[in-house]
Amino acid sequence: MSTTIFDVAIVGGGPAGLSAAVTLGRSLRSVVVIDAGEPRNAPADGAHNVLGHEGIAPTALLAAGRAEAAGYGVEFRSGTVIDAARSPDDGRFTLTSADGTTISARRVLLAAGLVDELPDVAGVAELWGSSVLHCPYCHGFEVRGRRIGVLGTGPMSVHQTLLFRQLSDDVTLFTHTMGEIDAAEREQLSALDVNIVDGVVDHLAIADGTLSGAVLADGTSVGRDALVIAPRFVVRSALYTALGGTLADHPMGGQFVPTGPMGATDVPGVWAAGNIADLAATVAVSMGAGVSAGAAINMDLITEDTRRAVEARRSDISA
């Protein structure tokens, strides 16, 4: 059982969690980061649109962030938090990890992100993060001018196609399981010379560890250098719901932890930042959200400490 009571426990050591940790550490808060070591962007070669660190390897970015946070006194624990509870007496939180260890904290920041559930097409998982991608801003530039395919799985597939058409003149939309494309969308795609291939994609053809084409159920093979997919975003929300929180439905599909402008959730004392609260957040956006949440948590603690100091002073005066 832990005897140390931290000001803030951060669950998740990605860009959001580490940015919050640095912000809080610089405000002289006692902070612990509990990280399961499962970064979402681990398969990617580089993180992009990160000002001053363009193309940095995701693991290198996290290592630098951990070092910066540690320099401000932030502590780190490895493990997966499986349960969270708040004391009705003093409002403090107890976080329990899979190995049975516990951590106590006055405030909690949930920053464990999400899991990408990939379409069930042979070859997709193998090439995920290299030849198979989903975000034009994260990895689109790296496939510019190449033969790009879009795997149609829902209403957003046409939107993805338009985004990647900006990056290449050779884009093919595989209707796969997306359903009917309406007349207006077909007109748009036709005007942009996007090729539409009807039929279900059975598997991806792979040569020398990279994508060479998409093979349909009828055996037709269409040569492609990159394939764009739409994963199902599943946030790591078990702790939030254990603490009494309710998830919200997202227009893109899936659910998320709803927050205010600086990350406060509907559960008192609990904040959320990064992909757990914003399914579309990139690395840089998650960093900013972490800074905002860290600042808000610090001010919330200041408010509580000031209130207690005033109450103590009044008690002394009246004694």
N, C-alpha and C positions, 0 to 999 in steps of 0.2 A: 504494500500500500504506500502510495506517495505521501510524503509529509510536506512537500513543497507545494505552495499554492501560487501558480503563475498568474500574472495579470491576464494574459491571453494565451489560449491554446489554438494553434492553427493546424487544421487537418488538411494536409496536401502541401507538397513542397514544389509545386510548379511555379510558373511566372507570377500568378496572382498571389499565392501564398508567400513566396519569397519576397515579393515587393512589399506586401503588408508587413512582413517580419522586419525588413529594413526600416520602414517608416516607424514602426512601433519601437524598435531598438534605438533609433535615433532620438526618440522621446523618453528614453531611459525606462521603458517598460520591460518587465520580465516576461519573456516570450519563449514558448516551446513550439517547435514544428514537428508534427508527427507525419512521416511520409512513408507510403507503401512502396515507393520506388517503381512506379508504373506510369511514367510520363506518356501522355497520349501521342505526342509527336516523335516518339523514339524511332519509328521506322524511317523518318525523313532524313535526308542528307543535310538539310540546313533550314534555319528559321529565317523568314524574310519579312521585309517591312519593319524591321527592328532597328530603329535609327542608331547609327554608330556601330552596329553589330550585324550588318547585312550578311546573310548567308551563314551565320555562325552555326556550328553543329549544336543541336538541341541539348545534348549532354554537356557540352562545354559551357553553354549559357547557364544551365542549372548549377554547374559546379562553381562558376563565378558568382552567381547569386548566393549560393550557400556560404561561400567564403566571405562575401560582403556582409551578410547577415550575422555570421559568427563574429565578425569584427566588432559588432555592436552588442555582443553579449547574448545573442539568440542561441538557444540550445536546440539540439536536434535529437529525435528519436526515430528509429526505424521500426516500421510495423504497420499493421492495418487496424484502425479503430473500428470495433464491431458494435459498440454500444455507447450511448451517452444518456446521462440523466442529470436533472437539476434538483438540488436540495430545496425543499419548500421552506426550510428554516433560514438559510443565509443566502440562497440564490446562486450558490457556487455550482459549477458543473464538474462532473466526474466522467472522464472518458476512459473506456476500457478497451485495451488492445487484444488481439487474438491470442497473445501469449499470456494473458491474464494480468499484465501490469496496468496500473491506473495512473491517471494524471488529473489533478484538480486545477481549475482555472476560474477566474471571475467572468471572463468573456470567451466566446468561441467564434472563430472564423472558419467557415466551411469552404474549402478551396480544392476539393479532391477531383473536380472536373467531371468528365464523362467518358463513356466507352463508346467507340464506333462499332456498331453491329453492321457487318458488311453483307451485301447481297450474296445469296447462296449460288454463286457461279464459280465453277472450278477455275482456279488460277487467280481469282481476285485477291484472296488473302495473301497468296505467295508474292504478288507484285505490289501490294498495298504500300504506299509511301514512295514508290519509285515510278513505275509505268502506270500505276493505277492511283488516281488522285481525286480530290473533290473540290478544292478551293482554288479559284483562279488567282486570288491575291497571294496565297501562300506558295503555290508552285506552278502557276500558269506560265510565267515567263520562261521557265525552264523547258517547256514543250512548245514554245512559240514557233509558228511556221511548220509544224510537223502534222502528221496525219492523226487527227484527234477523233476519238469516238466518244459518244455520250450514251450511257446505259439508261434507258428510260424506265423509271420505276414509280413515277408519280407526277403530279401536276407541276412540280418545280423543275422537271427535266428540261422543259422548253426554255425556262429561265437560264438554267445552266448552259444550255446550248448557245444561247445568245451571248453569254459572257465569254465563252471560249471561242466563239466565232470572231471576236475582237482580236484574238491572238493567232488565228490561223485561217487561211483561205480554204483549207481542206478539213471540213468537219462533217461527221456523219452521226445522225441520231438513230440509235437502235430503239425501236418502240418497246421491245421486251415486254414488260408487264405494266406499262404506264397507262394503258387504256387508250381511248380515242383522242386523237389530236383534233381540235376544232378547226373550222375553216379559216378563221382569222390567224391562228397560229401557223397553220400550214402556209398561208400566204406570206407571212413574215419570213418563215424559214426558206421558202422558195425564192423570195426576193434577195436573200443573202446567200443563195446557192448552197444551202445546207442539204446534204443528201439524207433522205429518210429511208431507213431499211426496216420493213415490217418483219416481225417474227421474234421468237424468243432466242436469246443467246445461250447456248449450251455450255460453252467453255471458252477459255482464252488460249490462244496458241502462243507458246513461249519458245524463244530461241536465244540461246546463250544468256539465260537469266533475265531477259527483257521481253516485253510484249511484241508480238509480230502480227497479231490479228485477233479478230473475234469470230468464233465459229458458231453458226446458228444451229438450231435443232435439226434442220433439214440437211445439214452438212455444208451449207454455203459458208465460205470463209471470206471475210472482208479484212484486208490488210490495214492495220492501225499501229501507230507508234505509242499512243497513250490512250487510256480509257478513263473517262470521268464518271464517277458514280455518286450516289447520294446515300451515305450511310444512315442508319437509324441511330439517332443520338440518344443514349441512355445515361442520364446523370447519376452520379453516385450519391443517392439521396437518402439512404437508409438512416443516417444519423439525424437528418432533418425531420423525418417523419417520426423517428423514435422520440424526439423532443416535442412532438405535438404539431409540427408544421404540416401544411397541406401544399402539394405541388400544384402548379398551374399548367394548363395546356398551351403549347406553343403553336403559332400559325404554321411553322415549318414541319409540324409533326413532333411527337414526343412531348415530354414535360420538362419543367425546370423549376428551380427554387425562386419564387418571386421576391424582389427586393425593392427598397426605395432607392433614390438617386445615389446614395453612398454605401449601399450594400446591406442596410439593416433589413432583417426579415421580420415576419409577423411574430416570431418567437422572441420574447424579451431576452436580451443578452447574446443573441446569435446573429452573426453577419454571414454573408455569402459573397464570393467574388470569383470571377473567371467563368469557365464554361458551365459550371453547375448552375449559374444564374443567367448566363447569356450564351445560348447554344452557338451563336455565330462569332463569338469573340476570338480574335486572333491573338497571337502572343503579345503584341504591343497593347492591344485593348485590355487583355487580362492583367498586364502589368499596371496599367492606369487604374483599373478597378481595384486592384490590391492596395495601391497607394491611398485611394479614396477611402476604402474600408478601414485601413489602418488608422488614418487620420480621424475618422468618425468614432472608432472604438476608443482611441486615446481621449477624445473629447468627452465621450460618455463616461469613462472612468474618472476624468477630472471632475465632471459634474457630480458624480456620486461621492468622491472624496471631499469635495468642497462642502457638499450638504452635510456630510458626517462631521466635518471640522466645525461648521457653524453650530450644529447641534451640541457638540462637545463643549464649545466655548460658552454657549448659553447655559449649559449645565453647570460649568465651573462658576459662572457669574452668579447663578441663582443659589449655589451651595453655601 
